[in-house]
Every structure is written in C-alpha cells, then in structure tokens.
C-alpha cells in the first residue's frame, strides 16, 4: 500500500429530483486540479459542494485505478471510497435572501432530511391537486346551490378564491395627435395601425387580442 495525502469532497445532487450523495477523494498524483469545485452527477445534473476535508488515498500495489467507481446491477453508481453514514458533514442552510447558516450533521441525518423533504413535496403536490378539484366542484355548483354559505366557508378554509373566467369584447373610440415630418411622405393611417394598441391597468383583465379599425386622419 502507498498513501497519498489527498482531499475528500462531498457533493449532493438536486434533492427534489435525484438526491444522490457523492464523495470524491482526489490527489494531484492522479492529475486532479487543486480544488475540485464542480462535479456532474451520473443523472446529468450539476451537484452542490457540501464539504471539503483532508483525506488519505491507499493505493494498492496491484494494478488498478483507486478512483474508479463500480456500477451495480440496478444502474446505481457506488463510490470508490467507503460509505460512512456517521461521517460529519458541514453544509450551508439557505434562508431565502437572508444570510445563510452553516450546520454540521451526520450523513445519515442529511439523507433522512432529504428523503423527508421529497416526501413532503410529493404530499404538497397531491394536496394542491385535491384542492384544485374541490375548487372546480364549488365553482360549478355555487350558483345553483341552496347553501352557498357552506360552500363559501369551505372555500375560505381551503384558501380558494371563488372566481370565474368570462370572455368579453369592447369597442373603444380613440382620438389623438402625432407629429409627422413634412419632408417625408407619411401614411398616417398605417402609422396608427402599426403603433396603436390597448393595455389594461387592472391585473384581473387580460388582453388577448386587439385590432385597430377605421384608422383615419381627421
């Protein structure tokens, strides 16, 4: 055995999609740059660096690459270094726009946190879908219901806005002025067709289409 002083990097993949925890032990003796800051997960996503610590690589006397990874029959990549669920990892907790917080926990604790976060996200997605279904039922039955007060109470409890979408059309008579160059032949009507449009200052009104008709010079 030959020992090389190295660095061990711990990366984690997107907890909402992959949630793979990868440990990479590298040494300049194998041609790695000093300071590995990026790593691509086998799933193709960019990973996040959790921690860096000193380590030692034991190189066997037999031929082989100590950094080589093995692939199991279920297509999951196993790290070349020994998996240690009790290893302490320092990571960053992000609080939105406020300053991040650094914490230290065992690998097994982080794994459970990531697992619980995925389960909570799936549960929230299911609840959101169910609430959307309840909203459709309430909106459809509200107008003809003899107990609108109960439907309103259910909607308020689930934070459902009782709204409906209506299609509308309107005719607007517009007049105005514009300056034109006396030295150029300007098509007044075409200028109006090309540059006049309608907008809404009410967030509940969505303009889907506009058409300028009967543009003319007075």
C-alpha positions as CSV (number, residue, x, y, z in Angstrom):
1,X,0.0,0.0,0.0
2,X,1.1,3.6,-0.8
3,X,-0.5,6.5,1.0
4,X,-1.2,9.8,-0.8
5,X,-2.2,12.9,1.0
6,X,-5.5,14.0,-0.7
7,X,-8.7,15.9,-0.3
8,X,-12.2,14.5,0.1
9,X,-15.1,16.4,-1.4
10,X,-18.7,15.7,-0.6
11,X,-21.4,16.7,-3.2
12,X,-25.1,16.4,-3.2
13,X,-27.4,16.3,-6.2
14,X,-30.8,18.1,-6.6
15,X,-32.9,16.8,-3.6
16,X,-36.1,17.3,-5.5
17,X,-35.1,15.1,-8.4
18,X,-32.1,12.8,-7.7
19,X,-30.8,13.3,-4.1
20,X,-27.6,11.4,-4.8
21,X,-24.7,11.9,-2.2
22,X,-21.3,11.6,-3.8
23,X,-17.9,11.6,-2.1
24,X,-14.8,12.3,-4.2
25,X,-11.3,11.8,-2.9
26,X,-8.6,13.2,-5.2
27,X,-4.9,13.8,-5.2
28,X,-2.6,15.8,-7.6
29,X,-0.8,12.5,-8.0
30,X,-3.6,11.4,-10.3
31,X,-3.7,14.6,-12.3
32,X,-6.7,16.3,-10.5
33,X,-6.6,20.1,-10.2
34,X,-6.1,21.6,-6.8
35,X,-9.6,22.4,-5.6
36,X,-12.4,20.4,-7.2
37,X,-15.4,22.8,-7.1
38,X,-17.8,21.2,-9.7
39,X,-19.0,17.7,-10.3
40,X,-21.6,16.2,-12.6
41,X,-23.9,13.6,-11.1
42,X,-24.5,10.3,-13.1
43,X,-28.0,11.6,-13.7
44,X,-26.5,14.6,-15.7
45,X,-27.3,17.4,-13.2
46,X,-24.7,19.7,-11.6
47,X,-24.1,18.8,-8.0
48,X,-23.7,21.2,-5.0
49,X,-20.4,21.1,-2.9
50,X,-21.2,20.4,0.7
51,X,-17.7,20.0,2.4
52,X,-14.0,19.5,1.8
53,X,-11.7,17.8,4.3
54,X,-8.2,16.2,4.3
55,X,-8.0,12.5,3.4
56,X,-5.6,9.8,2.5
57,X,-5.7,7.5,-0.5
58,X,-4.4,4.0,0.0
59,X,-3.0,2.8,-3.4
60,X,-2.8,-1.0,-3.7
61,X,0.3,-2.5,-5.1
62,X,-1.7,-4.3,-7.8
63,X,-2.7,-2.5,-11.0
64,X,-5.9,-0.5,-11.0
65,X,-7.2,2.9,-10.6
66,X,-8.2,3.7,-6.9
67,X,-10.5,6.4,-8.1
68,X,-12.5,4.0,-10.3
69,X,-16.2,3.6,-9.4
70,X,-18.3,0.5,-9.7
71,X,-21.8,0.2,-11.2
72,X,-24.3,-2.2,-9.6
73,X,-26.9,-4.2,-11.5
74,X,-29.6,-1.6,-10.7
75,X,-27.6,1.1,-12.6
76,X,-26.7,3.0,-9.4
77,X,-23.1,4.2,-9.2
78,X,-21.3,3.2,-6.0
79,X,-18.4,5.4,-4.8
80,X,-14.9,4.0,-4.7
81,X,-14.4,5.3,-1.1
82,X,-16.0,3.5,1.8
83,X,-19.5,4.8,2.7
84,X,-19.7,6.1,6.2
85,X,-23.2,7.1,7.4
86,X,-21.8,8.5,10.6
87,X,-19.4,10.9,8.9
88,X,-19.9,14.5,9.9
89,X,-20.6,16.9,7.1
90,X,-20.6,20.7,7.2
91,X,-23.2,22.3,4.9
92,X,-25.0,25.5,4.2
93,X,-28.6,26.2,5.1
94,X,-30.1,28.8,2.7
95,X,-32.8,31.2,4.2
96,X,-34.1,32.9,1.1
97,X,-32.5,36.4,0.7
98,X,-31.0,36.4,4.3
99,X,-27.5,35.3,5.2
100,X,-27.0,31.5,5.0
101,X,-26.4,29.4,8.1
102,X,-23.7,26.7,8.4
103,X,-24.6,23.5,10.2
104,X,-22.8,20.1,10.8
105,X,-24.7,16.8,10.8
106,X,-24.1,13.1,10.1
107,X,-24.5,11.8,6.6
108,X,-27.4,9.6,7.7
109,X,-29.2,12.6,9.2
110,X,-28.8,14.6,6.0
111,X,-30.1,11.6,4.0
112,X,-33.3,11.4,6.1
113,X,-33.8,15.2,5.8
114,X,-33.6,15.0,2.1
115,X,-35.9,12.0,2.0
116,X,-38.5,13.7,4.2
117,X,-38.3,16.8,2.0
118,X,-39.0,14.8,-1.1
119,X,-42.0,13.1,0.6
120,X,-43.3,16.4,1.8
121,X,-43.1,17.9,-1.7
122,X,-45.0,14.9,-3.1
123,X,-47.6,15.3,-0.4
124,X,-48.0,19.0,-1.0
125,X,-48.4,18.3,-4.8
126,X,-51.2,15.8,-4.0
127,X,-52.9,18.3,-1.7
128,X,-52.7,21.1,-4.3
129,X,-54.3,18.8,-6.9
130,X,-57.1,17.8,-4.5
131,X,-57.8,21.5,-3.6
132,X,-58.0,22.3,-7.3
133,X,-60.6,19.6,-7.7
134,X,-62.6,20.9,-4.8
135,X,-62.4,24.4,-6.3
136,X,-63.8,23.2,-9.6
137,X,-66.7,21.4,-7.8
138,X,-67.5,24.5,-5.7
139,X,-67.4,27.0,-8.6
140,X,-69.6,24.7,-10.7
141,X,-72.2,24.2,-8.0
142,X,-72.1,27.6,-6.3
143,X,-74.6,29.5,-8.5
144,X,-77.3,26.8,-8.2
145,X,-76.6,25.8,-4.6
146,X,-79.2,26.4,-1.9
147,X,-76.4,26.5,0.7
148,X,-73.9,29.0,-0.7
149,X,-72.8,29.9,2.8
150,X,-71.4,26.4,3.4
151,X,-69.6,26.4,0.1
152,X,-68.2,29.8,0.9
153,X,-66.9,28.5,4.3
154,X,-65.3,25.5,2.7
155,X,-63.6,27.8,0.1
156,X,-62.3,30.1,2.8
157,X,-61.0,27.2,4.9
158,X,-59.0,25.9,1.9
159,X,-58.0,29.4,0.8
160,X,-59.9,29.1,-2.5
161,X,-60.8,32.2,-4.4
162,X,-64.4,32.0,-5.7
163,X,-63.8,33.4,-9.2
164,X,-64.8,32.5,-12.7
165,X,-63.4,33.5,-16.1
166,X,-65.6,35.3,-18.6
167,X,-64.9,36.2,-22.2
168,X,-65.6,39.8,-23.2
169,X,-65.2,42.3,-26.1
170,X,-65.4,46.1,-26.2
171,X,-65.3,48.9,-28.7
172,X,-63.1,51.9,-27.9
173,X,-63.2,55.2,-29.8
174,X,-59.8,56.8,-29.7
175,X,-58.6,60.2,-30.9
176,X,-55.2,61.9,-30.6
177,X,-52.4,63.8,-32.3
178,X,-48.9,62.9,-33.6
179,X,-46.1,64.9,-35.2
180,X,-45.0,64.0,-38.8
181,X,-42.1,65.1,-40.9
182,X,-43.2,67.5,-43.6
183,X,-40.3,66.3,-45.8
184,X,-41.4,62.7,-45.8
185,X,-44.5,61.1,-47.3
186,X,-46.0,59.5,-44.2
187,X,-49.0,57.1,-44.3
188,X,-51.0,58.4,-41.3
189,X,-53.4,55.5,-41.3
190,X,-50.7,52.9,-41.5
191,X,-48.8,54.6,-38.6
192,X,-51.9,54.3,-36.5
193,X,-52.5,50.7,-37.4
194,X,-48.8,49.8,-36.6
195,X,-48.4,51.7,-33.3
196,X,-51.8,51.9,-31.6
197,X,-52.6,49.2,-29.1
198,X,-54.7,48.7,-26.0
199,X,-53.4,47.8,-22.5
200,X,-55.1,47.2,-19.1
201,X,-54.0,48.6,-15.7
202,X,-56.2,46.1,-13.9
203,X,-54.4,42.8,-13.1
204,X,-57.7,40.9,-13.4
205,X,-58.3,42.0,-17.0
206,X,-56.2,40.1,-19.6
207,X,-56.0,41.4,-23.1
208,X,-55.9,38.5,-25.5
209,X,-56.2,40.3,-28.9
210,X,-56.6,43.9,-30.2
211,X,-57.5,45.1,-33.7
212,X,-57.4,48.7,-34.9
213,X,-60.3,49.5,-37.2
214,X,-61.2,52.6,-39.2
215,X,-58.0,54.5,-38.6
216,X,-58.1,57.8,-40.5
217,X,-56.8,61.4,-40.5
218,X,-59.4,63.9,-39.3
